[in-house]
Amino acid sequence: MKASDVNIKNRRATFDYEITDRYTAGIVLTGTEIKSIRAGKASLSDTYCLVENGEVWVKGMYVAEYFYGSYNNHVARRDRKLLLTEREIRKLEKDSSDPGYTIVPLRLFINDKGLAKLVIGVARGKKQYDKRQAIREREDKRNLDRLMKK
């Protein structure tokens, strides 16, 4: 598997939230965690980010235990620290303190240098009618594509 093959998305985030800002952050990982991510054994569902004491943490991210990890293996759902600049952290803290805004992970990938990166976004929750509108637009696009192929 090449580095560019690892691209784990949080599809639920774009459906439930309207993304206003995006940031790319590094992640502090152990040896067995990066091996599991390179194998594509990770999930971003039910994951969120918090700013605590000037640090950004991702909570609830699932990284499967490495098959060959033996006693050195990691805990599958532990809190992981994100690496951002101080200015980005301050901006995230300010934006997420506004009512209705939160920080959600959007995509986990391996960059060209072989490092794991997490794209996070400042998001505002969508209302129910916004979600129905998104579903309607997706179905209309699918129907148009079907008609164009015929």
C-alpha positions as CSV (number, residue, x, y, z in Angstrom):
1,M,0.0,0.0,0.0
2,K,1.4,3.4,-1.0
3,A,1.2,6.4,1.3
4,S,-1.4,8.0,-0.9
5,D,-3.6,4.9,-0.6
6,V,-4.5,5.7,3.0
7,N,-7.4,8.1,3.0
8,I,-9.9,7.6,5.9
9,K,-12.8,10.0,5.7
10,N,-15.5,11.0,8.3
11,R,-18.5,11.0,5.9
12,R,-20.9,11.7,8.7
13,A,-19.2,15.0,9.5
14,T,-20.1,16.7,6.2
15,F,-23.7,15.4,6.5
16,D,-24.2,16.6,10.1
17,Y,-22.1,19.7,10.0
18,E,-21.5,22.8,7.8
19,I,-17.7,23.2,7.7
20,T,-16.4,26.7,8.0
21,D,-12.6,26.4,8.4
22,R,-10.2,23.5,7.8
23,Y,-6.8,22.8,9.3
24,T,-4.2,20.0,8.7
25,A,-2.7,18.7,11.9
26,G,0.0,16.1,12.7
27,I,-0.8,13.4,15.3
28,V,1.3,12.1,18.1
29,L,1.2,8.3,17.6
30,T,3.0,5.2,18.9
31,G,4.8,2.7,16.7
32,T,2.0,0.2,16.5
33,E,-0.6,2.9,15.8
34,I,1.1,4.2,12.7
35,K,1.5,0.7,11.4
36,S,-2.3,0.1,11.8
37,I,-3.1,3.4,10.1
38,R,-0.8,2.5,7.2
39,A,-2.7,-0.7,6.9
40,G,-6.0,1.3,6.8
41,K,-7.3,0.0,10.1
42,A,-8.7,3.2,11.6
43,S,-12.1,5.0,11.8
44,L,-13.2,8.5,12.5
45,S,-16.8,7.8,13.3
46,D,-18.0,9.3,16.6
47,T,-14.8,11.3,16.9
48,Y,-14.4,14.9,18.0
49,C,-11.7,17.4,19.1
50,L,-11.2,19.5,22.2
51,V,-8.9,22.3,23.1
52,E,-7.5,21.8,26.7
53,N,-4.7,23.7,28.3
54,G,-3.5,25.1,25.0
55,E,-3.4,21.7,23.3
56,V,-5.8,20.1,20.8
57,W,-6.8,16.5,21.5
58,V,-8.7,14.1,19.3
59,K,-11.1,12.0,21.3
60,G,-12.7,8.6,20.4
61,M,-10.6,8.0,17.3
62,Y,-10.4,4.2,16.6
63,V,-7.1,2.7,15.6
64,A,-7.2,-1.1,15.5
65,E,-4.6,-3.0,17.5
66,Y,-1.6,-4.0,15.3
67,F,-1.8,-7.7,14.5
68,Y,2.0,-8.3,15.2
69,G,2.1,-5.9,18.2
70,S,2.4,-8.4,21.1
71,Y,2.7,-6.7,24.5
72,N,3.7,-3.4,22.9
73,N,0.3,-2.9,21.4
74,H,-1.7,0.3,22.0
75,V,-5.2,1.0,23.3
76,A,-7.6,1.2,20.4
77,R,-9.6,4.3,21.5
78,R,-7.2,6.6,23.4
79,D,-7.0,10.4,23.3
80,R,-4.3,11.5,20.8
81,K,-2.6,14.9,20.8
82,L,-2.7,17.0,17.6
83,L,0.2,19.1,16.5
84,L,-0.7,22.7,15.4
85,T,0.9,26.1,15.7
86,E,0.0,28.3,18.6
87,R,-1.8,30.7,16.4
88,E,-4.0,27.9,14.9
89,I,-4.7,26.6,18.4
90,R,-5.8,30.1,19.6
91,K,-8.1,30.5,16.6
92,L,-9.6,27.0,17.1
93,E,-10.2,27.8,20.8
94,K,-11.9,31.1,19.9
95,D,-14.0,29.6,17.1
96,S,-15.1,26.5,19.1
97,S,-16.1,28.6,22.1
98,D,-18.9,30.3,20.0
99,P,-22.3,28.7,20.6
100,G,-23.2,26.0,18.1
101,Y,-19.6,25.4,16.8
102,T,-17.4,22.4,17.4
103,I,-14.2,20.9,16.0
104,V,-14.6,17.7,14.0
105,P,-12.0,15.4,12.3
106,L,-12.7,15.2,8.5
107,R,-10.0,13.0,7.0
108,L,-7.0,11.0,8.1
109,F,-4.2,10.4,5.6
110,I,-0.5,9.7,5.2
111,N,1.5,12.5,3.5
112,D,4.4,12.1,1.0
113,K,6.9,11.9,3.9
114,G,5.1,9.0,5.5
115,L,3.6,11.0,8.4
116,A,0.0,10.7,9.5
117,K,-2.0,13.9,9.2
118,L,-5.6,14.7,10.3
119,V,-7.7,17.3,8.6
120,I,-10.0,18.9,11.2
121,G,-12.7,21.5,10.6
122,V,-14.5,24.1,12.6
123,A,-18.2,23.1,12.1
124,R,-21.7,24.3,12.9
125,G,-24.4,21.7,13.2
126,K,-27.0,21.5,10.4
127,K,-30.7,21.7,11.1
128,Q,-33.0,18.8,10.0
129,Y,-34.3,20.6,6.9
130,D,-30.7,21.3,5.8
131,K,-30.0,17.6,5.9
132,R,-33.2,16.8,3.9
133,Q,-32.1,19.4,1.3
134,A,-28.6,17.7,1.0
135,I,-30.3,14.3,0.5
136,R,-32.6,15.8,-2.1
137,E,-29.7,17.4,-4.0
138,R,-27.7,14.2,-3.9
139,E,-30.6,12.1,-5.3
140,D,-31.3,14.7,-8.0
141,K,-27.6,14.6,-9.1
142,R,-27.7,10.8,-9.1
143,N,-30.9,10.8,-11.3
144,L,-29.3,13.3,-13.7
145,D,-26.2,11.1,-14.1
146,R,-28.5,8.1,-14.8
147,L,-30.4,10.0,-17.5
148,M,-27.2,11.3,-19.1
149,K,-25.8,7.7,-19.4
150,K,-28.8,6.5,-21.3
